């Protein structure tokens, strides 16, 4: 939960930019296995104070993700046996983000230059 201090700064920047309503929090680095639901719940409890929408899908700490990053690949490009669960995590999160992302998140050029 050491990332919560950095989250406070990020949320402050979102508020200053008037974009907090467009942001999502994603829980990352959850330990896979029997305790993962509890770990996710603990993380979301810590995030709730920031008033962001929190994705119900999360990313687990999985070795294939680290291997993919080290090889300069995406997780869907890794073909090890363990990579399926990691790829499933990413696909589920991407699907949720795609469904939740409002069309209003696009910033027009004239708005960027103000």
C-alpha positions in Angstrom: 0.0 0.0 0.0 3.0 2.3 -0.3 1.6 3.4 -3.6 -1.3 5.2 -1.9 0.9 8.3 -1.3 1.7 8.5 -5.0 -2.0 8.0 -5.7 -2.9 11.0 -3.7 -0.6 13.2 -5.8 -2.0 11.7 -9.0 -5.6 12.3 -7.9 -4.6 15.9 -7.0 -3.3 16.4 -10.6 -6.5 14.9 -12.0 -8.6 17.3 -9.8 -6.5 20.3 -10.9 -7.0 19.2 -14.6 -10.7 18.7 -14.1 -10.5 15.1 -15.2 -10.9 13.1 -12.0 -14.4 12.0 -13.2 -12.8 10.3 -16.2 -10.2 8.3 -14.2 -10.2 4.7 -13.1 -8.1 2.9 -10.4 -6.7 -0.5 -11.4 -5.4 -2.8 -8.7 -2.2 -4.4 -9.8 0.3 -6.9 -8.4 -2.2 -9.0 -6.5 -0.8 -12.3 -5.3 -2.6 -15.1 -7.2 -4.2 -17.9 -5.3 -6.6 -18.5 -2.5 -6.0 -15.1 -0.9 -6.3 -12.9 -4.0 -9.9 -11.9 -3.5 -9.1 -10.7 0.0 -6.0 -8.9 -1.2 -8.0 -7.1 -3.9 -10.7 -6.1 -1.4 -8.0 -4.7 1.0 -6.5 -2.7 -1.9 -9.9 -1.3 -3.0 -10.7 -0.3 0.6 -7.5 1.8 0.6 -8.4 3.3 -2.8 -12.0 4.3 -1.9 -10.9 7.4 -0.1 -9.8 8.9 -3.4 -13.3 8.9 -4.9 -12.2 7.2 -8.1 -14.0 4.4 -10.0 -12.3 1.2 -9.2 -12.1 -1.6 -11.8 -13.5 -4.9 -10.7 -10.9 -6.7 -12.7 -7.3 -6.7 -11.5 -3.8 -7.9 -12.5 -2.1 -10.6 -10.5 1.7 -10.7 -10.0 2.6 -13.5 -12.5 6.0 -14.5 -13.7 5.0 -14.6 -17.4 4.2 -10.8 -17.3 7.7 -10.1 -16.0 9.2 -12.4 -18.7 7.2 -10.7 -21.4 8.3 -7.2 -20.2 11.9 -8.3 -20.1 11.6 -9.7 -23.7 9.9 -6.5 -25.0 6.7 -8.5 -25.7 3.1 -8.3 -24.7 1.7 -11.0 -22.5 -0.4 -12.4 -25.3 2.9 -13.0 -27.3 4.2 -15.3 -24.6 3.5 -19.0 -25.2 4.5 -20.6 -21.9 2.0 -22.7 -20.0 1.7 -20.1 -17.2 1.1 -17.3 -19.6 -2.6 -18.1 -20.2 -3.7 -16.9 -16.7 -1.7 -13.7 -17.1 -3.2 -13.1 -20.6 -6.7 -13.8 -19.3 -6.1 -11.1 -16.5 -5.1 -8.5 -19.1 -7.9 -9.4 -21.5 -10.5 -9.2 -18.8 -9.2 -5.8 -17.6 -9.0 -4.4 -21.1 -12.6 -5.5 -21.8 -13.8 -3.7 -18.6 -11.8 -0.6 -19.3 -13.1 -0.5 -22.9 -16.7 -0.8 -21.7 -16.3 1.8 -18.9 -14.3 4.4 -20.8 -16.6 7.3 -21.7 -16.5 8.9 -25.1 -16.1 12.2 -23.3 -12.6 11.3 -22.4 -11.4 12.6 -25.8 -9.9 16.1 -25.5 -10.3 18.3 -28.5 -7.3 20.2 -29.9 -8.9 23.5 -29.0 -9.3 22.4 -25.4 -5.7 21.2 -25.2 -4.4 24.7 -26.3 -6.4 26.6 -23.7 
